[in-house]
Amino acid sequence: MLNRFFQLPQHGTTVGRELQAGLTTFAAMAYILAVNPAILANTGMDKGALVTVTALSAAVATAIMALLTNYPIALAPGMGINAFFTFTIVLGKGVPWSEALGMVFVNGAVFLALSVTGVREKIIAAIPHALKIAVTCGIGLFIAFIGLKNGGVIVANPATFVSHGDFASGPVALCLAGIALTAVLIAYRVPGAIVISIAVVTLAGLLVPAGKGAMVTALPASLVALPASPEPVFLKLTFQFLTNSNALLLALPLILTLLLVDMFDNIGTLIGVTKRAGFLRPDGTLPKAGRALVADSLATLLSALFGTSTVVSYIESASGVEAGGRTGLTGLTTAALMLLALFFTPLILIVPAAATAPALVIVGVFMMQSVTEIEMSDFKVATPAVLTLLAIPLTFSIAEGIGLGLIMTAILALALGEPKKLTPLGYGIAAIFFLQFFHLWPFRA
């Protein structure tokens, strides 16, 4: 039944491989169960309820994506967007968190309208193929950078922005060992290499000191616990900003900023993961792109109803793809594990960053391999591509990386008398990014 429904033979995969890939994706993104509540709790929202709705929204949205598209893409509350929700909208602008959830819902409604009418699909088609490859590689660098940062291999430095961490410290040394172990296992083509590495490093962390008498991996107080009630945040969104002209003027730029970041982060992730999975056609188009974008839009609406910031497609889905995931069965496995995690949260949360960071680094290496498809000998192609590739990790934003690449593509096309190198919609998007980057966009938060 599973073979027929998910077309496993046609995708060259098996039930076992899909389940393993789903576990890999879950292991790579399980951190969101702790991180998202920690960020959103700054708004005054109930932290226990946030843990529950983070898992529920991720599970439901991932299941919708799996059933609508049969793609191995997982979704969860987005990092970056949750910080914008908390520190800009609520704490920065003084908007109550219930009103902020209302803004997320309106953003999702606009998102869905653009998806159903095919506008979002046209936006994807407006991005040149070389730039799509650059987005894939840029996300790869981004994932690897996040992994090295989470593992303490890279740290902040006031003089050089970034520097290396203390390689002799327990967590960093364990992370570096995890990277080496994962690389060796993959080189030997060991099935489930990433999951095996995460498990080995987590267990090793019980014996490796992290400093101040603590170990890298801490034993949980209990193995299971009942999930907290979502009631404090569930269906608590309000829309008073729609009935007050002054509040609406404040809300409009915030909603449009949410829409812009949401749209391009989702598009970037969708391109990156599906390219690595082999779904992207040679001409750069994506089969079932419309369905994938509708699934993203529904996820945004559901996130507001559940009581969390915007749910988006996760770049960590690439780890499941590298583990062999090719269908929606991978996503459904991840969704089921998200629900199961509600009862095993204490156990899930003991997995240290030193164990998940190596997985992100190795996935980044895999995604960077696509760089050979960019025609680097053609300067007109290489310049926007390299700018995109570098900007995504260095600005810590997929959206801004795409924006800089599109602006450079437009400038080169017009300056060299080759205006048809970019579609009219592509020029329009580049213009919006240009106006926003230089504070000329009238709807800026």
N, C-alpha and C positions, 0 to 999 in steps of 0.2 A: 504493500500500500504506500509506504513512504517512498519507495523507488519510483512509483508511478506519479504520485502527487508532486514530488519535488524534482522529478526527472533526473535522478541521481546518475544513472548510466550515461545519459546524454552529456552530463557535465563532468564525466570522468571521476566520479567520487563514490564513496560508500557511506552507509549509515554510521559505521564506526568512525570514519574520518570526519564526518560532519559533527558528530557529538564531541570528538576531541577538539575540533576547531572552535566549537561553541564554548567549551571549557577554557580554551586559550584566550579567546576574546574576553570572556568574563574575568579571568585572572588579571588581564592587562588593564581592565577598566573598573575593577571592584573598588579601587580607591575612592571613586566618586561617592560611594555610600557613606564615607566619613567626611570627605572634603566639602561636598555641596552643603550638607547641613551646617558645617562649621562656618561657612561663609554667610549663608542666608540667615543664620541665627542672630547675626549682628543687627538685623532689622527689627528684632523683637519677636520673630516667629518661633514657635515651639520646636526645639531641636529634636526631641524624640519623634514628633510627628513628621518632621522633615526627613528623618532617616527612612521612615515608612513610605512617604510619598515619592522620595527619590527612587526607591526600588520599584514601586508600583508603576510610576510614570515611565521608567526605563523599560520595564517588562512589557507593558501594553504597547508602547510605541514601537519597540523592536518587533513584537509579534505582528503589528500592522504592516511594517516594512517587509517582513518575511512573507506574509500571505499575499500582499499586493504585487510584489516584484520578484519574489524568489531569489533575492540577493542576500548575501551573508553580511549584512550591515546592521550593526547594533546602534541603538540610540539611548541617550541619557541626558540629564540636565547639563548644558554646556559650560565648560570652564571659560572664563573670560566674560561671558554673558551674565553668569551669576554674580560676578564682581561688579559689572556695570549696573545690574539690577539693585545690588545692595549699596554700593558706595557712591554711585552717581544719582540714580533715581530716588532711592529712599533716604539715604543719609545726606547726600549732596543737595538735592532739590527739596527735601522735606516732604516727599510724597509718602503717604501711609502705604504700608506693604500691600494692603488689600487693593488699593487703587493701582499700585504698580502691577499687580496680577491682572487687573482689568486691562491695563495697557498691553500686557503680553497677549491677552486674548484678542484684542483688536488687531494687533500685529499679525496674529495667526490667521484671522479672518481675511485680512488683505493678502497675506501669503497664499492662502487657499485659492482666493479669486485669481491671483496671478498664475497659479499652477493649473487650475481648471481651464482657463482661457488659453493656455499654452505660452504665455508670455515668458515664464521662467525657463521653459525649454528653449525658447528662442534666445534667451540670455546665454545659456550654455553654448548654443551653436555659434554665438557671436564671439566667443573666445577662440582665437587661433589655435590650431592643433599643437604647434610647438610650445605655446604658452600653457596648454593643458598638461603637456609632458613636464614642463617646468614646475607647474603646481604640484604634480605628483612627487617630483624630486624635492621640491621645497618642503612639502609636508614630511617627507622622509627625514630631511635635516632637522625639521621642527621636532619630530618625534624623538630622534636621537638626542637632540639638545635637551629636551625635557627629561629624557632618561638619565643623561649624564648629570643634569642639575638635581633631579630627585635622588640620585645615588651619591651626591656630594662630590662627584669627580670634578664638576665645574661649580665655582662659587663666585659671588659678587666681589668686585674689587673697585674701590673708588678711583683708582688711577687708570686702570686698564679696562674697566667695565666688568670683565670676567677674568678669572684666573683658575688655576687648579686647586683642588682641595687638598687635605692632608691624606695622602695615599696610605700612610702608615696606620691611620685610624681604622678601627674595626669595621664600621659600616662601609667606608669607601673601599677598603681592601676586599671585603666580601662582594661588593658590587662589581669590582674589576674582575674578581675570580668568576663571578656569575656570567659576565660578558664572555670571558674566555671559554668557560664550560659550554655555554649555549652555542658559540661559534664552532667549537670542536664537534659537538653532537650533530649540528646541522651539516657540517662538512662530511661527517660519516653517514649522513642521511638517516639518522635515528628518528623513527616516528615519535611525535610528541616532544621533540627536543625542548621547546620553549616551556611547556608545562613541567617537564622533568626538572629543568633548571630552576624554575620557580620553587618547586617542592624541595629540592636539595639545598638551595640557598636559605630557604625559610627554616629548615631543620638545622642547618649549620649555624644559623643565627642564634640558636638556643645556647651555643657554646662560645660565641664570639662576643667579647665585651664592647659596649657602645660608649662607655664612659660613665662616671659617677655611680659605679656599682651595678649598672643596668646592662642587660644583654641586648643585642640587636633585635632578636625575636623575644617578645615577652609572652609568657604563658597566660592564656585567658582566665579570667575569674570563673567562667563557666563555659561550657560548650554550646549550650542552647539557651534561648530566651524568647519569650513571647514578644511579637512586634508591638510597638507603641501605637496607640490609636491615631489615625490621621485627622480626626475631627477638628483639632484646633486650626488647621489650615485648609482642609478640604472644602471646596465650593465657597470659599470666603472672599472671592474676588468681588470688587465693587466698581461702579462706573459713574461716580459723581462728576468726574472730569468732563463727561459728555454733556452735562446739563449746566455747566458753568463756563462762560466764555473765557474768563481769565485762566481758569484751570485747564481749559482746552488748549489755549495758546501755549501753556507750559508743557502740556502732554504731547502736542503734535511733533515737536522736534525729537522728543524722547522716543516716541513710537517709530518715527521714520529712521532714527538711528538704530533701534532694535531691528527693524526690517532690513536695513542695509547690511548690518553685521551678520544677522541670521541668514540672509539669502546667500551671501558670498562665502561664509564659513561652510554652509551646507553644500553649496555647489563645489567648493574646493575639495571638501572631504569626499563627496560623491565621485568626482573625477579621479581623485587619487586612489581610492580603494578599488573602484571598478576597473581602473586601468591595470592595477596590479593583479586583479583577478582574471584579466583577459576578456572583459566584457566590452571594453571600448573598441569601436570599429576602427579600421585603418584611417577613415576620414575624420575621426574625432567625435563622431556621434555616439550616443549611448542608447541601446535598446531599452524600451520601457522607462525612459527618462521621465515621462509624464507621470507615470504611476509612482516612481520614487519621490518625485517632488510633491505629489499629493500626500504621500505618507509623511513626509517631513512637515507639511503644513498641518495635517491632523495632529501630529505630535506636539506642535506648538500650541494648538488649541487645548489639547488635553493637559499639557503642563500647567496652564493657568487654572484649569478646573481642579486638578489634583492639589495645587497649592505650592508650586515651585517655579523657578525661572525657566526660560525656554529650553525645551528638550531638542537636541540636535543629533545629527549623524556623528558617530564617533570615529576619529582617526585611528583609535586603537583597534577598530575592526580589521585593520590591515594585519594584525597579529594572527587573527583567525584565518585570514586568507592565506598567509604564509604557512599555516599549519594544515592547509589543504581544504579549507572551507570554500564551497562554491555555490551553495544554495541557501534557501531560506531556512532549512533545517538547522544550519549553524546558528542563525538568529533566534530561532525558537528555543534552542538549547540554552543560549545565553539568557533569554527571557525567563526560562524556567529556573535557572540558577539564581537570577535576581530575586525571584519570589522565594526560593529556598533560603536565600541569604537572610531574609527577614527573621528566620528562626535560628540561623547560625551566624548572626552578625558578630558575636564575640570571637568566634573561630576565624572568620574571614578577615577580621581587622588585625589579626596578629601577623599577617603577611607583611613584612617590612618593605620599605622602598628599595632596599638593597636587593630584594628578590624580584620586584617588578621592573625596576629600571633596566636591567640587562635585556629584557624582552623588548622594550621600547627601542633600545639602541640597535639591536639586531634587525628589527623590523625597518628601522630607518635605513640601514645598509641595503636591505632588499629593495626598498622603494627608490633609492638613489641609482640603482642599476639601470633605470630607464633613461638616464641622462644621455646614454649613447645614441638614443633615437633623435636627439636634437642636432640639427645640422650646424654645428659650431663653426664650421668653415665659412658660413654665410653670416657676416657681421650683423646684418639687418635682423636676422633671426636670433643670433646669439645674445645680443645686447638686452632686449626685453626679457629673454628667457633667464639669463644669469641674474638680472636685477630682481626678477620674481623669486628665483631660487634662493637668493640671499636674503631678500626682504622678509619672507615668511618667518624664518626662525629669528632674525635679528630684531624685527618689530614685534615679535610674539603675536602675530596676527595673520591668518590666512587671507582675510579680506584685504588688508592693506598691501600685502604682497601682490595679489591679483591686480589691485588698483594701480600700483606703480608700473607693473608690466604692461597693462593696457594703455596707460598714458604714454609710455615710451614707444609702444607699437604704433599708436596714433600719430605721434610726432614724426617718427621715421617715415611712415606711409605718406604723410602730407608733404614733408620736406623733400622726399625723393620722387615726388610726382607719381606715386602708386597708391592713390586713394582707395582702390578696390581691394587692397590687402586686408582691410577691416570693413565690416558691415556697418550700415548706418546705426544700428543698435549698439554695436561695439563702440562707435564714436560717442554715442550718447552716454554710455556707461562710463567711458573714460572721462568725459566732461564732468559728470557728477562727482567722480572721485577727485578730479582736479579742483573743483570748486570747494569740496569738503576739506581736502588737504590744506588748502590755502585760506581757509576760513571765509570763503566767499559764498558758500552754500547757505541760503536763507534759513533752512531748517536744520540748524546745528545745535545739539544739546549743550 
